[in-house]
């Protein structure tokens, strides 16, 4: 019997930025498990090499790595072209690269402010427009931006991150509106507090417990908690979802508001 929805990614090629660690590893591995061949992009070559080898060993899929400075247009163009040279197409782009910097608005340095905006917002735009210009504009595709629940809230100690993530959410909707007619689906995922995200591995136990208490599920996000949303958004199961950000946060924003 033919199934109504299909999550199989066999024959698809997926780029994952920020692919050397954390959420990038989970997202790349999840797509490879469902048949996609992967192109990891990040700045740390040694880490990417290991991640690529691990994913191939686990899934049997082809995984390449490409060094990129995500906030530099020429670097992005070269990286995307390297993927085209290797695979000949780009079906999926997951914009996962991002950084966070702390500091009150009156204390934050100009460099910290511009670095976060350059990676989290400009990098997402540069990658998206490049894959559209070189392939998806004619062939369609799926773009998923890894946003954050912080786009829906404010922070006195990390304002630029919240500003950047709010901008990324707006960019997701704008690109979705611009490219829907070309068969390009642009959506987002907003993680909550993830153990394999930006949270420091040496975060004190009392702080972790305080964070857990704020989440209705009473736990931090773990490996695999984003995978279901991702596989839906990038697969042929998604035929009519456009410009949406799916929140995967254990109900955190329900408590915040």
QUIMO-V243880 format. One record per residue. RES is the residue in one letter. BURIAL is I if it has 9 or more other ideal C-beta (glycine too) atoms within 8 Angstrom, else O. Layout:
# QUIMO-V243880
RES/BURIAL, RES/BURIAL
This chain:
# QUIMO-V243880
X/O, X/O, X/O, X/O, X/O, X/O, X/I, X/O, X/I, X/O, X/O, X/I, X/I, X/I, X/I, X/I, X/I, X/I, X/I, X/I, X/I, X/I, X/I, X/I, X/I, X/I, X/I, X/I, X/I, X/I, X/I, X/I, X/O, X/I, X/I, X/I, X/I, X/I, X/I, X/I, X/I, X/I, X/O, X/O, X/O, X/O, X/I, X/I, X/I, X/O, X/I, X/I, X/I, X/I, X/I, X/I, X/O, X/I, X/I, X/O, X/I, X/O, X/I, X/I, X/I, X/I, X/I, X/I, X/O, X/I, X/O, X/O, X/O, X/O, X/I, X/I, X/I, X/I, X/I, X/I, X/I, X/I, X/I, X/I, X/O, X/O, X/I, X/O, X/O, X/I, X/I, X/I, X/I, X/I, X/I, X/I, X/I, X/I, X/O, X/O, X/I, X/O, X/I, X/O, X/O, X/O, X/O, X/I, X/O, X/O, X/O, X/I, X/I, X/O, X/I, X/I, X/I, X/I, X/I, X/I, X/I, X/I, X/I, X/I, X/I, X/I, X/I, X/I, X/O, X/I, X/I, X/I, X/O, X/I, X/I, X/I, X/I, X/O, X/I, X/O, X/I, X/I, X/I, X/I, X/I, X/I, X/I, X/I, X/I, X/I, X/I, X/O, X/I, X/O, X/I, X/O, X/O, X/I, X/I, X/I, X/I, X/I, X/I, X/I, X/I, X/I, X/I, X/I, X/I, X/O, X/I, X/I, X/I, X/O, X/I, X/I, X/O, X/O, X/I, X/I, X/O, X/I, X/O, X/I, X/I, X/I, X/I, X/I, X/I, X/I, X/I, X/I, X/I, X/I, X/I, X/I, X/I, X/O, X/I, X/O, X/O, X/O, X/O, X/O, X/O, X/O, X/O, X/I, X/O, X/O, X/I, X/I, X/O, X/O, X/I, X/O, X/O, X/O, X/O, X/I, X/I, X/I, X/O, X/O, X/I, X/I, X/I, X/O, X/I, X/I, X/I, X/I, X/I, X/I, X/I, X/O, X/I, X/I, X/O, X/O, X/I, X/I, X/I, X/O, X/I, X/I, X/I, X/I, X/I, X/I, X/I, X/I, X/I, X/O, X/I, X/I, X/O
